[in-house]
Amino acid sequence: MNYEYIQAGQAGIKAWVKGVEFDEATQTQLMHLAKLPFIFKHVAAMPDCHLGKGATVGSVIATRSAIIPAAVGVDIGCGMVAQKTSLHANDLADDLKPLRLAIEAAVPIGFNQHVDAAHVVGAELDAFTERYQDNIKHLLEQYLVVKDASQPIDMLRQLGTLGGGNHFIELCLDEQDNVWIMLHSGSRGGGNKIGSRFIEAARKDMERHFLHLPDVNLAYLTEGTPNFDAYVQAVHWAQSYAALNRKLMIKAVLQVLKQAFPRLLVTVEAEKAINCHHNYVQQEYHFGCEVIVTRKGAVSAKTGELGIIPGSMGAKSYIVRGKGNPESFHSCAHGAGRRMSRSEAKKTFTLEDHAAAMQGVECRLDKDVLDETPAAYKDIDAVMQAQQDLVEVVHTLKQVLCIKG
């Protein structure tokens, strides 16, 4: 066994944390989660697990007839996409700042969005809307254009935008010095609105039925209720939106590379792009039963399935192949995992510390990215060592350019 077992209620916790920091607060939060009556088998904790809001980041939660909206979170469908290009390290200039600025100009970051929706054309949007053709009007009215006095959101203009926090765009080199595009983003403002709405709805359901929980953020929706059905419909929409969002950004970054290297005929193999969620929920089959699986900061790792495990900015990242371990519900870590909060990181590290840690990587070196400095995260090598029975490494990537949201 490569995991530690922690008894908690009838379910318990199986944690892949050998050699990785695993603090008491995170353990307590996992135990609260494992004691819920609808948990199936056990809660699986990945090596990057750390304290989250309600549910632990880096947890895999299989349930019967219930969903915890806060476990999915407000960045529904957040995940990664990676694409190998035809470029080689020798093609890149010594100074990558002009290339970074060109990508930042092509892909809105932070709270920025596109001026209009002209960038969303043709097959991408058609395929997206076709999937929801039976209820697209309802979804458009409620989520695609959300009118809010404090923050108007137009989800068409936000398609192909990065967002803030730990979202990023990177250019990386693999073992043969091939250039990869890798990025991390989710469902933007619409996903946030959907998540927030149903987290609140679940809390009100608990109050209505006088149900007391160890943490109000563990409030859940019960299968067969109107809120449950509405949430499932909305969350699937947001997850599809997030995947399309990443696809459009890869397309935009590739266009920048083509313009930057006009003589090299920059290409990618589209069918080999890896696009995976790590904040999402879906029906799956485990231990002979159909269950609802929520991965909050975890990646699907079925046998032979490719996934992406990024390190912190400035560290290594990995393209992995799943081993289909049933005990982890066919899952693996989604990254290095934070070892300290954002506010703690800003108090602990200086800009000089950050600049030293980011030697050799073209990136911003200002106070707004200090909470993302590498030392605020766990050691990615220790994380990978702890989950050798979950995945095998296919490629090791090293960043040469990093854009933070």
Disulfide bonds with the S-S distance in Angstrom:
none
